[in-house]
Amino acid sequence: MEQSYRLLNSPEAKAFNLSLEPKASYDIYNTGRFGLGCLMAKRLTQQGARFISVTTEYEPFMGFDTHENGHTRMVDMKKMIDAPIAQLVLDLEQSGHLDRTLIIVASEFSRDMMVEGKPGLKVQEQVDQPDVLHDLKFYGMHRHFTDAGSVLLFGGGIKKGFLYGKTADERPCKTIENPVRIEQLHQTIYHCLGIPEETQVEIEQRPFYTTPDGKGKPILDLLSSNA
């Protein structure tokens, strides 16, 4: 409680007051709760915050779900995230914070872009898709991208405009080039933070490493030559 009181009475507390943001900037971020969360993240970063998480859940994204009307619904959902994320990157670059700030955009899982009901494919509880699609509900993105997923990384020594890895064009859309396991992603993040892979903390007299057994290796191809 004392720490909270000190924060609320500190000069840095103004970062939480979004009304201080210039209108032109505020309007770009104001696509909903997620967009304003990105604006808050920018302001907190510029005030020295070291870790910030902007979450979505389902409510801010109108139920971020593409079981039906997927192709049209995704257009509106992308409008909620594209501009705020892009502006966050641009603002941090302009203010000189991007090189020392790592922005990570990730989701629970991915979905592929294929329409459910592919001819000849029999899946349990598959949508009964007619021969002629006359209703938007049949244009869904129903299938979990179970064998692969995508993560966006900006700043923090990551190469700009760089694509790493490739997924198959057909289901199960698994990774077919440069697979990255989650622990490798973690170690790449730790590497950007300057934390060696053998770093450990002792909990209940047992060492816990930042990567499995302290032997994880970062994906150096993701990093710029200056990182």
Backbone torsions as a table, in degrees:
resi	resn	phi	psi	omega
1	MET	NA	-38.0	178.3
2	GLU	-65.1	-40.3	178.6
3	GLN	-64.6	-40.5	178.7
4	SER	-63.7	-40.7	179.7
5	TYR	-64.5	-42.4	179.1
6	ARG	-64.1	-38.7	179.3
7	LEU	-64.6	-46.2	-176.6
8	LEU	-66.1	-22.1	179.8
9	ASN	-104.8	13.2	-179.0
10	SER	-97.7	160.8	175.9
11	PRO	-59.6	-29.3	-178.0
12	GLU	-68.8	-17.2	-177.9
13	ALA	-62.2	-20.2	-179.0
14	LYS	-65.7	-17.3	178.1
15	ALA	-61.4	-27.9	-178.6
16	PHE	-79.8	-11.2	-176.9
17	ASN	-92.3	92.8	-176.2
18	LEU	-69.2	-15.4	178.2
19	SER	-68.5	-14.9	177.9
20	LEU	-81.3	-10.8	-179.8
21	GLU	-73.3	135.5	176.1
22	PRO	-54.6	142.2	-174.1
23	LYS	-57.4	-42.5	-178.6
24	ALA	-59.2	-41.9	178.7
25	SER	-70.9	-44.3	-179.3
26	TYR	-58.2	-42.1	-177.0
27	ASP	-64.5	-33.0	178.1
28	ILE	-67.3	-42.0	-179.0
29	TYR	-76.5	-23.7	-170.1
30	ASN	-78.7	67.9	175.5
31	THR	-103.6	4.1	-175.5
32	GLY	137.7	-169.2	-176.2
33	ARG	-63.5	-37.0	179.6
34	PHE	-66.8	-44.3	179.2
35	GLY	-60.3	-43.4	178.0
36	LEU	-69.0	-27.8	173.8
37	GLY	-64.8	-37.7	176.3
38	CYS	-65.9	-38.0	176.9
39	LEU	-63.5	-43.6	177.4
40	MET	-61.9	-39.7	179.8
41	ALA	-61.6	-41.9	178.5
42	LYS	-60.9	-46.5	-176.9
43	ARG	-66.9	-38.3	178.6
44	LEU	-67.9	-40.3	178.0
45	THR	-60.5	-43.1	-178.8
46	GLN	-69.3	-17.0	176.1
47	GLN	-96.2	1.9	174.0
48	GLY	102.5	7.0	177.3
49	ALA	-62.4	141.9	-172.3
50	ARG	-101.1	-21.2	177.7
51	PHE	-145.9	126.9	-178.3
52	ILE	-135.7	135.3	177.3
53	SER	-122.3	123.4	175.0
54	VAL	-107.3	110.2	-177.4
55	THR	-106.3	162.8	-176.5
56	THR	-113.3	-45.1	-167.6
57	GLU	55.5	-161.6	-178.9
58	TYR	-94.0	-35.0	-171.4
59	GLU	-60.0	-48.7	-178.0
60	PRO	-64.5	-24.2	-176.7
61	PHE	-101.3	27.3	178.1
62	MET	55.3	34.1	-174.6
63	GLY	74.6	77.1	-176.3
64	PHE	-64.9	83.7	-172.3
65	ASP	-144.9	136.0	-177.3
66	THR	-124.5	32.3	177.7
67	HIS	-64.3	-28.8	175.0
68	GLU	-142.9	160.4	-177.1
69	ASN	52.6	30.4	-171.3
70	GLY	-60.5	-44.1	-174.2
71	HIS	-68.3	-34.2	178.9
72	THR	-85.1	-36.3	-179.8
73	ARG	-66.0	-35.5	-178.5
74	MET	-63.0	-30.7	178.6
75	VAL	-59.9	-45.7	179.9
76	ASP	-70.1	-36.8	-178.9
77	MET	-68.1	-36.0	178.4
78	LYS	-66.8	-30.5	177.5
79	LYS	-64.4	-25.8	-179.8
80	MET	-76.4	-24.8	-171.9
81	ILE	-114.3	-30.9	-172.6
82	ASP	-61.9	-54.4	-176.3
83	ALA	-64.3	-46.7	-179.9
84	PRO	-61.5	-42.1	-179.8
85	ILE	-65.8	-45.3	179.7
86	ALA	-62.0	-41.5	-179.1
87	GLN	-69.1	-34.9	176.8
88	LEU	-60.4	-45.9	178.7
89	VAL	-61.8	-47.0	-178.0
90	LEU	-63.9	-43.1	-178.4
91	ASP	-65.4	-42.0	-179.8
92	LEU	-69.4	-33.0	176.1
93	GLU	-67.2	-42.1	-178.7
94	GLN	-66.1	-36.3	-178.3
95	SER	-85.4	-1.3	177.8
96	GLY	83.5	13.2	-178.1
97	HIS	-96.6	-14.5	-170.3
98	LEU	-67.2	-36.8	-178.0
99	ASP	-61.9	-27.4	-179.3
100	ARG	-111.7	16.8	177.4
101	THR	-127.2	127.1	178.0
102	LEU	-102.6	118.8	177.9
103	ILE	-100.6	126.5	-178.9
104	ILE	-120.4	124.1	176.7
105	VAL	-115.1	115.3	-177.0
106	ALA	-144.4	159.7	179.5
107	SER	-128.4	174.8	-179.9
108	GLU	-63.1	-44.2	176.1
109	PHE	-162.8	172.8	179.1
110	SER	-107.2	167.2	169.8
111	ARG	-128.4	146.8	179.1
112	ASP	-82.5	170.8	-175.2
113	MET	-94.6	5.8	-176.3
114	MET	-82.2	142.9	179.7
115	VAL	-74.2	134.1	179.1
116	GLU	-64.3	147.4	179.1
117	GLY	95.2	30.4	-180.0
118	LYS	-58.7	130.3	-178.1
119	PRO	-52.1	131.8	178.1
120	GLY	84.4	-6.6	-179.1
121	LEU	-99.3	118.6	-179.2
122	LYS	-107.1	114.2	-179.4
123	VAL	-124.4	139.8	179.1
124	GLN	-57.4	133.0	179.2
125	GLU	60.0	29.1	177.8
126	GLN	-67.3	146.1	177.6
127	VAL	-64.1	136.0	178.4
128	ASP	-79.9	94.3	-173.8
129	GLN	-92.2	128.0	-179.7
130	PRO	-73.6	165.9	179.0
131	ASP	-64.4	-35.4	177.7
132	VAL	-114.1	121.7	-178.6
133	LEU	-82.8	109.5	-177.5
134	HIS	-117.0	-1.7	-177.2
135	ASP	-130.0	135.1	-177.7
136	LEU	-58.0	-27.6	-175.6
137	LYS	-62.9	-20.5	179.7
138	PHE	-81.0	-12.0	178.2
139	TYR	-90.5	62.4	-179.3
140	GLY	-98.2	171.5	171.7
141	MET	-124.1	84.5	-164.9
142	HIS	-87.2	-26.5	-166.6
143	ARG	-89.4	135.1	173.7
144	HIS	-68.4	141.2	176.6
145	PHE	-83.1	73.6	-165.9
146	THR	-72.7	-25.1	-174.8
147	ASP	-100.3	2.6	-179.8
148	ALA	-165.9	164.3	176.3
149	GLY	-157.3	167.4	-177.9
150	SER	-120.4	143.7	176.8
151	VAL	-132.4	136.3	177.0
152	LEU	-102.5	134.4	178.5
153	LEU	-125.9	131.9	177.8
154	PHE	-130.2	145.5	173.7
155	GLY	69.9	-165.1	173.7
156	GLY	57.7	25.4	179.8
157	GLY	93.9	0.7	179.4
158	ILE	-79.0	142.0	177.4
159	LYS	-60.1	145.7	178.0
160	LYS	-86.7	139.4	174.8
161	GLY	59.2	34.6	-174.2
162	PHE	-110.3	129.3	178.0
163	LEU	-107.4	127.6	-178.1
164	TYR	-122.4	126.8	179.0
165	GLY	91.1	165.6	-179.7
166	LYS	-152.5	141.4	177.9
167	THR	-110.2	155.9	-179.4
168	ALA	-68.5	153.0	179.7
169	ASP	-78.1	-20.3	-178.2
170	GLU	-111.3	152.0	175.6
171	ARG	-59.3	142.0	11.6
172	PRO	-85.9	20.2	174.3
173	CYS	54.3	40.9	-177.6
174	LYS	-76.4	163.6	178.7
175	THR	-70.7	127.7	-178.8
176	ILE	-115.7	-9.6	175.7
177	GLU	-139.8	134.7	175.9
178	ASN	49.4	59.8	177.3
179	PRO	-64.1	143.1	178.2
180	VAL	-124.0	119.6	176.2
181	ARG	-81.5	158.9	-174.2
182	ILE	-60.7	-35.2	179.3
183	GLU	-68.5	-28.5	176.1
184	GLN	-70.6	-38.3	175.1
185	LEU	-61.9	-44.3	178.6
186	HIS	-59.0	-45.2	-177.5
187	GLN	-68.4	-31.6	175.4
188	THR	-63.9	-41.3	176.9
189	ILE	-63.5	-46.5	178.4
190	TYR	-60.0	-40.4	179.9
191	HIS	-60.6	-43.4	178.1
192	CYS	-62.1	-30.1	179.2
193	LEU	-84.9	-3.2	-179.9
194	GLY	79.4	23.8	-178.6
195	ILE	-105.0	115.0	-178.6
196	PRO	-63.8	154.7	-177.1
197	GLU	-66.2	-23.7	-178.5
198	GLU	-85.9	2.6	179.2
199	THR	-59.8	136.5	-179.0
200	GLN	-143.0	156.4	171.9
201	VAL	-125.3	142.3	-177.9
202	GLU	-94.6	122.9	178.6
203	ILE	-128.2	122.3	-178.2
204	GLU	52.5	44.0	176.4
205	GLN	63.3	25.0	176.6
206	ARG	-128.1	137.4	179.3
207	PRO	-79.4	132.6	173.4
208	PHE	-116.2	119.7	-175.7
209	TYR	-93.9	161.5	176.1
210	THR	-69.9	-23.7	175.2
211	THR	-135.3	164.4	-178.5
212	PRO	-51.9	118.1	178.4
213	ASP	58.2	16.5	178.5
214	GLY	70.4	21.0	-175.5
215	LYS	-116.1	6.8	-179.6
216	GLY	-66.4	148.6	-178.0
217	LYS	-122.1	139.2	177.8
218	PRO	-73.1	160.2	173.8
219	ILE	-88.0	93.2	-173.8
220	LEU	-66.5	-22.8	179.1
221	ASP	-64.3	-19.4	-179.7
222	LEU	-79.1	-14.9	-171.4
223	LEU	-97.2	145.4	176.1
224	SER	-72.9	166.9	-176.7
225	SER	-66.6	-19.7	-179.2
226	ASN	-88.3	-7.9	-175.3
227	ALA	-79.4	NA	NA
